[in-house]
Amino acid sequence: MENKEIKIELPEKEAEGTYANFVGIGFNNAEFILDFIRIMPGLNKGKVFSRVIMTPQNVKSLLMSLENSVKQYEEKFGEIKFEKKDIKIGF
């Protein structure tokens, strides 16, 4: 199979990025829905800033890529540690 180069555009608006500190995940038999949410400290609500819908195969590929990236990050910068307060889910 021939490797073809894929050119990817990164428009200025998207290059700025969007901050999210919470991800909501839903799924059905055909897709995963990832809602990237920003929750402000002291408030009991958040706002979805981006929704990404992916196939199960692409989500599994993302998972493997994230695992590899975290491993590389930790090799370079040290283990990512959680404080107990960071693990709490809910309000």
C-alpha positions in Angstrom: 0.0 0.0 0.0 1.3 3.4 -1.0 1.8 6.1 1.6 0.1 9.3 0.6 0.9 12.6 2.1 -2.1 14.3 3.7 -2.1 18.1 3.9 -3.9 19.4 6.9 -5.0 23.0 7.2 -5.0 24.8 10.6 -7.1 27.9 10.3 -6.1 30.8 12.6 -9.3 30.5 14.8 -8.7 26.8 15.5 -4.9 27.4 16.0 -5.8 29.5 19.1 -7.3 26.4 20.7 -10.1 26.1 23.2 -9.5 25.4 26.9 -11.5 22.5 28.5 -11.2 21.1 32.0 -13.8 18.4 31.7 -14.9 16.0 29.0 -18.3 14.4 28.8 -18.4 11.1 26.8 -21.5 9.4 25.4 -21.8 6.6 22.8 -24.1 4.4 20.9 -23.3 1.4 18.6 -22.1 3.7 15.8 -20.3 6.6 17.4 -18.7 8.3 20.4 -19.7 11.8 21.3 -17.0 13.9 23.2 -18.2 17.1 24.7 -15.3 19.4 25.8 -16.5 21.5 28.7 -15.2 24.4 30.7 -16.3 24.6 34.3 -15.4 27.7 36.2 -14.3 27.3 39.9 -17.1 28.1 42.3 -19.9 27.7 39.8 -22.3 24.8 39.6 -22.6 24.8 35.8 -20.3 24.4 32.8 -20.5 25.1 29.1 -19.7 22.9 26.2 -17.2 24.6 23.9 -16.7 21.8 21.4 -18.4 18.6 20.5 -16.5 16.0 18.5 -18.3 12.9 17.1 -16.1 10.0 16.1 -16.4 6.3 15.0 -15.5 3.7 17.6 -12.4 2.8 15.5 -11.2 6.4 15.5 -11.8 6.7 19.3 -9.7 3.6 19.9 -7.0 5.0 17.7 -7.2 8.3 19.7 -6.9 6.3 22.9 -3.7 4.6 21.7 -2.3 7.9 20.5 -3.0 9.6 23.9 -1.5 6.7 25.8 1.7 7.0 23.6 1.8 10.8 24.1 1.3 10.5 27.9 4.2 8.0 28.0 6.4 10.3 26.0 5.4 13.3 28.2 6.2 11.4 31.4 9.5 10.2 30.1 10.5 13.8 29.4 8.8 15.7 32.3 8.1 13.1 35.0 5.0 11.3 36.1 1.7 13.1 36.0 0.2 13.0 39.4 -3.3 13.6 40.6 -4.2 15.3 43.8 -7.2 13.8 45.6 -9.2 16.9 44.9 -8.6 16.6 41.2 -10.2 13.2 41.0 -13.5 14.2 42.5 -16.4 14.0 40.0 -19.5 15.9 40.5 -20.4 18.9 42.6 
